[in-house]
């Protein structure tokens, strides 16, 4: 039986997906993996052709599914329906795992679970509490890419990955009041039954905030987030400034919509002095100013459109 189900949503990135699968085939515990690829959109025949002969990747178990075009949350929920391993690892189709990453995830679950159990002095519900753990791995840009100033800014500020903020929590649990900000579904594992019990929202049309909302739901359900920096991965996704600004603008639109249907996300909406700070910074010709301007533009356009 597989020990870890790896769920990968994918859409129109066959060449990069191939490399992601090749990295999975090189895992130190490849024989203990179950790989589930959910093709989010049926119009990409090149992706379909990848799975005509999966023996090329030397993976013991690979499931490939096609679903109508939707979004990653739907694809992840679909993949969970077919997961058979006790633990599930979510990664993106552009995430290249280090050879020992999956093994480190399994070890981190065992070690963090023991820490929770040993801290339970009453000995009550120990097994249940020790299973309510998600493990976050470390991800950074693939150095083979041209790291643009926008990519560097996204990583340093946390608008893409905020790992610099997690330095105090290496090999430790992230405080509950912070963990929802770092529940990155591009590289995170948790018990499969816990993931099934807390599915991703499927009534989403716009990109952005899925991870934060899911992280909030997990946090409110008592799931603790353990940061394991030794589970490493590279993110192979080139972005220039225009790409980044377009992404941030959509996130502005998405946030306004999400706050109308999910009260728990209202804390993410800038208001009061924070909104004024955004507006002031948006006037500056800096990397931060340009991104804040794009974000506020998304909020404004979303409001005008009645989203």
N, C-alpha and C positions, 0 to 999 in steps of 0.2 A: 504493500500500500504506500502511496506517495505520502511524504511528510509535509510537503509544501506545494500548494497550488499557486501558480504564478499567472495572474490575470492581466492581459494586455489588450486594451481597446486600440484599434487602429483605423486610420482613414487616409487613403491616398498617399502613403509613404512607404511603398514596397521596398525600395532599396535600403532605407534606414531600418525598416522592420527586419529585413534579412540579417543585418548586422546585430540587431538586438537578440535575435534567435541564436546567432552564432556565439554570442557571449554567454547565453544560457547553456548552450551545449558544452561550454568549457568550465562550467561550475564544478567545484570539487565534490558536490553531492548531486550531480546531474541525474544519477539513477534514482534519486529520491524526489524528483520534481515531477509535477504535472503542469504542463503549460497549456493555458487556455487563451486563445486569440479570438477576440470578438471584432469582426470586421463591421464597422459602423458605416454602412453604405455599400450598396451592391454594384456600383458602376465602375469599379476598379478591377479589371480582369487581371492585371499584373499581380495584384495582391492574391487573387484567387489561385493563380498559377504557382505561387510559392508552395502551396500545400498539396500539390499534386504528387509530391514525393518528399515527405518530411524526413525520410531516413538520412537525407543529406546533413541534417543538423544533429544526428545522433542523440536525439531526445527520446527517452523511453515512452513518454505519453504526451501526445500533442493533440489537442482538440481545436478545431477551427470552425467557427460559426459566422454566418452572415446574417445581419439584421438590417431592417430598413434604416435609412439615415435618421439619426436622432442626435444624441450627444453622449459624452463619455460616461455620465452617470447611469444612463440606461444600459450602456454596454457593460459596465462593471456589474450592475445588478444581474444582468443576463448571465455573465460569466460565473457569478456566485452560485447560480442555480445548478451549475454543472460541476462545481468544485467538490472533490472527494477527500482532500487532505485536511487534517485538523487545523492547519494554519494556512492563511492566504497572504500572498504578497502582491500588492498592486504596483505595477510599474507602467511607464509610458512606452509607446512604441519607438521612442528615441532615447531610451535610457540603456546605457551599456554598463552592465554590472561587472565589477571586479570578480575574478575567478572564485574567490571565497565568500562573496557577499551573501549568498543564500545560506551557506553554512553558518556565517556569523549571525544572521537573523535568527536561526534556530537556537543557537547558543545564547543569544541575548534574551530570548523568551524564557529559556530555562533558568538563566541567572536572575533575571528580574522577577520571575515568579517566585523563586526561592527567597528573594529579599522581602517580597510582600508577605510570604508565609511566615518568615522568621520574625517579622514585625507585628504579627497578629498574636499578641500575648494571650488573648482569650481562647485562641484555637477554634474560633467560630467561623464557619463559612470560608475557611482557608482556601479550599480548592476553587471555590467560585471567585473569590477575590483575586487569586493569583492568575486566573484566566482572563481577567479584565485588563489586559495590557496590550497596547499597540507599540510596535518598535519602529522608530524612524531611522532610516539610514542617511548617510551623507551623500549629497550630489553637488557636483560643480560642473562648469562648462567644460566640454571636451577641448583640450588644448590644441588639437589639430585644427580647430576652427579659428577664424580670425575674430578675436575677442574685441568687439566694438566698444566704444565708450558707453553706449546705451546698455549693452549686456553687462558691463562691469558695474554700472550704476544700479541696475536691477538686482544684482546679487548683493551689492554692498548695503542697499537700503531695505531689502526684504520684500520688494515688490515682485520679485521672482522667487528667490530663495534667501531666507534670512539666517543662514547658518552662522554668520559671524556673531549673531546675538545669542547663539546657543553655546558658546564657549564655556560658560560657567556650569553647564549641565551635561558635559561629556560623560558618558557611561552612567547616567543618572536620569531620574524622572524630571520632566519639565514641569514647573509649577502649574497647577490647574488653571490659574487665571491667565496663563500665557499659551497653554498647549494648543488651543484651537487655531492659533495663528500659524502653527507649524505642522499641521496634519497634512503633509504633502502626499497626495495620492500617486505621485510619480515614483515614490520609493518608500513604501510603508507596509508593514505586515501586522496581522492581528489574527486571533482565532476566527476560523471560518464561521462558526455559529454566531459569534458576536457581530461579525460583518453582516450576516444575513438578518440579524435582529435589528440592525440599524442601517437600512438601505439608503442609497442616494435618492434625493428628490428627482422625480422624472418629469415634473411640470416646468422644465426650464428650456428656454429657447436661446438665451444669450450666454456667451462665455463669461466665466469669472465667478469667484466666491464659492464654488462648489466645495472646495477643500475646507474653507473656513466654516461653512455651515455644517458640513459633515463632522468636522472636528468639534464643533460646539455641541452637536447631538451626542457624540461619543463622550465628551467631558461630562455633560449633564446626566449621562447614564452611568457614571462612575468608572469609565475606562480611563486608565492612566497612560500617559505617553512617555516612553523610555527612549532616550536619544543614544544611539549606538553609532558613533562616528567611524568605527572600524568596518562597517558595512558600506563600502564606497561604490560610487557609480559616476559615470560621465554623462552629461546631457548634451546630445548632439543636435543642436537647434540653432541655426544662424539667425541673428536678428540685427537689423540696422535701426537707425533712429526712427524712421517712418514706420517700420513694423512695430516697434515698441510703443510709439505714440498711439497708433491705431488700436493696439491691444488694450492700452490703458483707457482709451475713450470708451471702448466697449464695456470695460469693467465699471465705468461710471454709469452707463445705461443699465447694466445688469444689477448693480447694487440698489438703485432706486426701485427697480421692479421687485427685487427680492425682499426689500424691507416692507413692501405692501402685503406680501403673502407669508412672511416669516418674521414675526416680531423679534426673535432673538438676534436678527441681523441689524436691528436699528442702531445698536451700539457702534457699528462700523461706519455709520453715516456721519460725515463731518458736520458739526453744528456749533453755534455760539462762537467762542474765540477760535476754535479749531478751524471752522469754516472761513473766518476772516483771515487766519494765517495762510490757509490754502490760497485764498484770493490774492493776498499780498505777494506770496511767493510765485504765483502764476504770472505775475507781471515781470519777473526777472528772466533774462535770456540764458538761464542756466539749465543744466540737464534736469534738475529737480523742478525748476519753474516750468519748463516745457511739458513735463509729464503731468504736473498738477493742473496746468491749463487744459490739457487734453482730458483729464479726469473730470474736471468741472464742466467742460463742454459736453461730455457724455451725460452727466447728470442733468444739465440744462435741456439737451435735446430729448432725453427720455421723458422729462417732465412735459415738454411741449407736445410730444407725440402721445402723451397719456398712457405710457407703458406702465 
